[in-house]
């Protein structure tokens, strides 16, 4: 992980959201700054420039905001992973645990081809549950996770430890 204090300064901290004791890292302030957004996208794409990425996958919803421009930077296509029931064609589905209950994500069954090298992009790495489920969807379709990139990593939640030996990059980290 490279340190980007210039980008960290563009991310707003909101105490006690969504509940008491949580400090929410709001990236909308970074997204609204044209230079900050450009620097963030460039920083996210840079470690994967020579990795032979075929497709960038963004996870709903802020992974879309970051993943699509990262795909443009890398000269490849973009595939969305959505919450359950949002995609119009045949899908593959993966359930994962939330703090209270379960959720599911889906991807079009024909979105990836076997052997394609995929970069997964999301805004925040917290506990890692959503990204683990996304990696399982990629594997189910026979593609290869060539890398995983987050704008923000919350180190104290140790989500990285759940993601195995993948090449993982985060741009800004908080304890």
Phi, psi and omega per residue, in radians:
X1 nan 2.214 3.035
X2 -1.525 2.575 3.100
X3 -1.557 2.295 3.130
X4 -2.265 1.303 -3.106
X5 -1.067 -0.467 3.107
X6 -1.130 -0.624 3.109
X7 -1.376 -0.661 3.122
X8 -1.020 -0.644 3.125
X9 -1.168 -0.273 3.118
X10 -1.627 -0.067 -3.122
X11 -1.740 2.162 -3.065
X12 -1.476 2.376 3.039
X13 -1.684 2.227 3.115
X14 -2.074 1.852 -3.114
X15 -1.220 2.583 3.042
X16 1.076 0.603 3.055
X17 -2.268 2.311 0.057
X18 -1.442 -0.055 3.066
X19 -2.587 2.908 -3.110
X20 -0.891 2.319 3.067
X21 1.614 -0.189 3.132
X22 -1.678 2.384 2.978
X23 -1.865 1.900 -3.105
X24 -1.428 2.285 3.103
X25 -1.677 1.794 -3.049
X26 -1.575 1.935 -3.102
X27 -1.509 -0.054 -3.107
X28 -1.085 -0.500 3.111
X29 -1.218 -0.602 3.050
X30 -1.230 -0.760 -3.116
X31 -1.082 -0.547 -3.103
X32 -1.428 -0.115 3.110
X33 -1.731 1.918 -3.022
X34 -0.970 -0.797 -3.140
X35 -1.199 -0.678 3.120
X36 -1.126 -0.772 3.106
X37 -1.083 -0.762 3.128
X38 -1.079 -0.786 3.123
X39 -1.122 -0.675 3.141
X40 -1.126 -0.807 -3.129
X41 -1.108 -0.766 3.112
X42 -1.079 -0.750 3.135
X43 -1.138 -0.640 3.141
X44 -1.238 -0.629 -3.117
X45 -1.367 -0.578 -2.977
X46 -0.901 -0.816 -3.085
X47 -1.173 -0.218 -3.048
X48 -1.985 0.112 -3.071
X49 -0.999 -0.663 -3.105
X50 -1.895 0.508 -3.072
X51 -1.756 0.056 3.138
X52 1.127 0.699 3.140
X53 -1.236 2.266 3.098
X54 -1.650 -0.607 -3.040
X55 -2.554 2.443 2.971
X56 -1.812 2.322 3.069
X57 -1.915 2.276 3.039
X58 -1.940 2.415 -3.110
X59 -1.707 2.298 -3.113
X60 -0.919 2.380 -0.033
X61 -1.933 -0.596 -3.095
X62 -1.281 -0.333 3.006
X63 -1.120 -0.447 3.051
X64 -1.182 -0.783 -3.068
X65 -1.050 -0.681 -3.106
X66 -1.592 -0.643 -3.052
X67 -1.156 -0.710 -3.114
X68 -1.092 -0.829 3.095
X69 -1.205 -0.513 3.046
X70 -1.109 -0.723 3.094
X71 -1.048 -0.741 3.093
X72 -1.084 -0.737 3.116
X73 -1.055 -0.618 -3.094
X74 -1.602 -0.053 3.111
X75 1.205 0.646 -3.141
X76 -2.374 3.107 -3.124
X77 -1.427 3.011 -3.103
X78 -2.207 2.394 3.098
X79 -2.229 2.287 3.084
X80 -1.568 2.513 2.850
X81 -1.881 2.216 -3.021
X82 -2.054 2.874 2.986
X83 -1.158 2.732 -3.073
X84 -0.911 2.344 3.023
X85 1.481 0.134 -3.060
X86 -1.757 -0.237 -3.079
X87 -1.734 2.453 -2.989
X88 -1.462 -0.300 -3.066
X89 -1.899 -3.010 3.131
X90 -1.112 2.416 -3.050
X91 -2.219 2.831 2.838
X92 -1.852 2.594 -2.983
X93 -2.293 2.521 3.075
X94 -2.415 2.213 3.056
X95 -1.549 2.690 3.068
X96 -2.663 2.771 -3.079
X97 -1.466 2.433 2.977
X98 -1.883 3.065 3.131
X99 -0.983 -0.729 3.113
X100 -2.263 1.584 3.084
X101 1.909 -2.736 -3.108
X102 -2.324 2.826 3.048
X103 -2.447 3.018 3.097
X104 -2.473 2.568 3.035
X105 -2.132 2.755 -3.103
X106 -2.436 2.741 3.065
X107 -2.476 2.579 3.072
X108 -1.018 2.384 -3.120
X109 -1.032 -0.531 -3.102
X110 -1.758 0.270 -3.063
X111 -1.275 -0.483 -3.091
X112 -2.240 2.668 3.052
X113 -1.906 2.577 3.101
X114 -0.938 2.367 3.110
X115 1.552 -0.213 3.114
X116 -1.116 2.525 3.107
X117 -1.665 2.159 -2.965
X118 -2.039 2.413 2.955
X119 -1.903 2.114 3.095
X120 -1.640 2.327 -3.086
X121 -2.224 2.347 2.995
X122 -2.560 2.938 -3.071
X123 -1.350 -0.795 -3.008
X124 -2.339 2.328 2.941
X125 -1.702 1.950 3.074
X126 -1.909 -1.715 -3.140
X127 -1.477 -0.290 3.077
X128 1.578 -0.052 -3.070
X129 -1.043 -0.779 -3.135
X130 -1.128 -0.734 -3.118
X131 -1.212 -0.619 3.054
X132 -1.040 -0.791 3.121
X133 -1.100 -0.693 3.115
X134 -1.111 -0.734 3.101
X135 -1.078 -0.648 3.110
X136 -1.145 -0.670 3.087
X137 -1.102 -0.772 3.128
X138 -1.042 -0.812 3.141
X139 -1.105 -0.690 -3.141
X140 -1.036 -0.573 3.132
X141 -1.565 0.058 3.045
X142 1.440 0.187 3.094
X143 -1.576 2.983 -3.080
X144 -1.990 2.269 3.024
X145 -1.341 1.823 -3.133
X146 -1.522 -0.311 3.132
X147 -3.095 2.825 3.100
X148 -2.360 2.339 -3.127
X149 -2.375 2.373 3.091
X150 -2.163 2.548 2.993
X151 -1.228 -0.788 -3.055
X152 -2.192 2.415 3.010
X153 -2.143 2.251 3.066
X154 -1.668 1.652 -2.963
X155 -1.031 -0.656 -3.080
X156 -1.099 -0.363 -3.122
X157 -1.552 -0.130 3.012
X158 0.964 0.593 3.133
X159 -1.106 -0.537 3.140
X160 -1.002 -0.604 -3.093
X161 -1.140 -0.343 -3.137
X162 -1.520 -0.131 -2.997
X163 -1.750 0.188 3.027
X164 1.155 -2.536 -3.011
X165 -1.655 0.263 -3.138
X166 -1.114 2.692 3.007
X167 -1.291 1.916 -3.076
X168 -2.049 2.306 3.078
X169 -2.215 2.483 2.941
X170 -2.329 2.590 -2.995
X171 -1.631 -0.685 -3.134
X172 -2.268 2.381 3.133
X173 -2.194 2.558 3.047
X174 -2.237 2.517 3.106
X175 -1.232 nan nan
